[in-house]
Amino acid sequence: MRQLTIYLTDPLTGEGIANAILSGLYVRQAINMSTSPELASENWQRLYQLYFEPDLDAGFQIKSFRKFSFINKLLIWLMNRNKPLAEQITYTFAGLIPYKKLLP
């Protein structure tokens, strides 16, 4: 199995405590379901790919869009005119909705 680069820091907010706590739970699960250190490492990589990678990748995509100032201005303009969209974006940045649900 290929070695993963494990990245747990939120790409948009820089926050990392929530993912650090969750990763500890998944590491424990990987160890409990394994019969050797090598298998534990493989199981952790699978759990990371399943539970962390999709949302972190979506966060990186969103971050890449936001580097353009017109995107930020457009987003604010849209949020001012669409309350459900504004709530969804707010909940996403608060960590209540995964980034992957914000993207089409």
N, C-alpha and C positions, 0 to 999 in steps of 0.2 A: 504494500500500500504506500502511496506517495506521502511524504511528510507535509503536513499542513503548516502554514503560518497562522498561528492562532491570534486573532485580533478581537478584543472584547470591548474596547472603548467605543462609545457611540460616535459615529463619524460626524454628526451634526452638533451635538451638545458637548462632547468631550467627557460626558459622564460615564462612569464605569462601574459603580458600586452594584447596581442591580445585576448586570451581567456577570460580575465577579461572584456574587452570591449564587446565582443560577449555575455558573460553571462549576462551582464546588459541589453542588448537588449532582450534576451530570458526571463529574469525575468519580464521585462515590458510586454512582450507578454503574459506570464503566468498570470500576474495580470489582464490584459485587457480581457482575455478570461474566467475569473473566477467570481463567485458570492460570494465567501467566502474565508477567508484566508486559510482554509484547502484545498479547491479546487485549489487555487493558488499554494500551495506547491506541490500538486499532479501533476498539469500541468507543473510546473518547473522541477520536477523529470522526467516526460516523455520527455520534451524537452532536458534535459541533456542526457538522455539515447539515444535519437535519434541523437543529433548533436555533443556531445562531447565524450561520452563513447567509441564508436567504434575506433576512431582515437587515443584516449589516451591509450586504451588497446593495440592497435598495437604498439604504442610507447614503452610501457612497454615490449612487446615481443621483439622488436628490441634491447632494452636496455639489456635484459637478454642474448641475443646472444653475444652482444659486450663485455661482461665481460670476455670472453675468448680471450686472446691476438692473438691466431692463427686466429680467425674470423676477427679481425681488419686487420691483415696482409693479409689475403685472400681477404678481401674487397678492400684494397688498390691495391693489385695485379690485381684484376678484373677491377677496375676502370681505371688503367693504360692501360689496353688492350681493353677496350670497352667504347668508348666515350659516346654513348647514355645512358649506365648504369651510368657512372660517372655524366652525366648531371642530370639524374633522381634523383640520390642520393643527389646531391648538391641542387637541387630544393626542395627536401623533407626536408632536414635539414634547408633550408632557409625559410621553412613554405609555400612554393608555391604549393606543392603537399602534400596531406594528407598521413600520415604514412601508413594508411590502404591500399593505392594503391601501396606501395612498397612491401608489403607482397603478397605471392601467394594466 
